[in-house]
C-alpha cells in the first residue's frame, strides 16, 4: 500500500467511525467494523484505484460489517441490526452517495477515547486505534508489547466505555475543560514516546510523533482559541524541528549542544514560534505554553553558545510550580547548571533528591543518573562521570540511548 493511500485511510478513519457510532450507538462494535473496512480498502484500492468518494466507500463497507457483527448479538440489539440492514439497500460502496452527512467527528472521538473511566494507558491505545487509524500491531510495536497484549488492552477499554454508558455526544460544559485536558495529555504522551522511544533499536518513532502532530493540528483546528492546545502544537513543532539533527550518520545519538543546527527544520521553527508568540500574552501561561516557550528559546539560538540559559532556567522554575514532576525538576537542574555552573546544578539536584527521592524513583532514576553524570563531567571528574554514565546506560531500554551513554563513559576512561 502506497503512502498516499495510507495517509488517506488514517485521515478518513475517524470520520467513518463517527458515522457508524452516530447511526448505531455501539462504539465497541463500530470500531471493529471500521478496522475491517480499512483493511478491505488497503487490499482493494492499490489494485483498483481509490474510489471517487472514498469516505462513502468506507462507510458502506463498515455498515455491512457492522450488520454482520450485530447479527451475532440479535437478541439484545435487534433495533440496530434492522437499521443497518435498511442501509444496505442503498447500493454498492463506490457508486452511490454516502447515507451520512459530511461532518468531522474527530473531536467527539478524541473526547470519547479520553473518557475519565479509562486509564491513561487505555486512553492512549484507544486514541491511536480509533482516531489515529493505527493497527493493533503498530501500536503494540510502538510500545514494546505483544499484539495480543495490546489487543486485550484495547478490547477492555471498549468494554469499559460500554459499561460506563459513554455516549457519542459532546460533554457538558462543566466537563469539557477536563476532557480537553485529558486529550492534550494523551497527545503529549504519544509524542514523547515517539520522540524518544522507551524501548527498541531506534531513538525515535516517526510514526508516533507524526500522528501526535496530526491529531494536535486537528484539535487546534477545532479549538483555535484554546491557548494550551496552541501551546501544545507549538511545543511539538519546535521539538520535532530538531529531530533531523538528533542522530548522526550511523544512527548514534547527538546531544543538543553537538547538533548541526543547519539541519533543524526552519519551517517548523517558524510555525511553532508564531503559534507560541500569538498566545503568550493570554492570561497566565499553562504548562504546554511554558514548554513551548522553552523550546522557542532553544530554537532561537543559531549556535549553542547563544542559548539564553538564565531565561530557560527561569521558565523551568515557573513550569515546576505548575507541574512539579520529576522530568521537569531534572530539566531545571540542567538549565541551572548551564546558566550558573555545575556546582549550582549539583547542589540543586542533591536538594531535589533529598526532598523528592528522584534517585530512587524507578521511572526517572535512569535520567537522574544521566543528568548527574553530565554535571559531574562538567566539574572535571572524568572517572566519576564515566561510572555514572555506565550506570545510566544499564537502566535504559532504548539501545541508541544506551550506546550513546556507554560511548560517553568509554571516552572518559
Secondary structure, DSSP 8 states (H G I E B T S, - for coil): --HHHHHHHHHHHHHHHHHHHHHH--HHHHHHHHHHHHHHHHHHHHHH---TTHHHHHHHHHHHHHHHHHHTTHHHHHHHHHHHHHHHTT--TTTS--SS-----HHHHHHHHT-TTS-HHHHHHHIIIIIS---HHHHHHHTTS-HHHHHHHHHHHHHHHHHHT--SS---HHHHHHHHHHHHHHHHHHHHHHHS-SEESSS--HHHHHHHHHHHHHHHHH-TT-HHHHHHHHHHHHHHTTGGGSB-TTS-B--GGGS-GGGS-HHHHHHHHHHHHHHTTSSS--HHHHHHHHHHHHHH-SSGGG--HHHHHHHHHHHHHH---HHHHHHHHHHHHHHH-HHHHHHHHHHHHHHH-GGG-TTTHHHHHHHHHHHHHHHT-HHHHHHHHHHHHTT-EEHHHHHHHHHHHHHH-
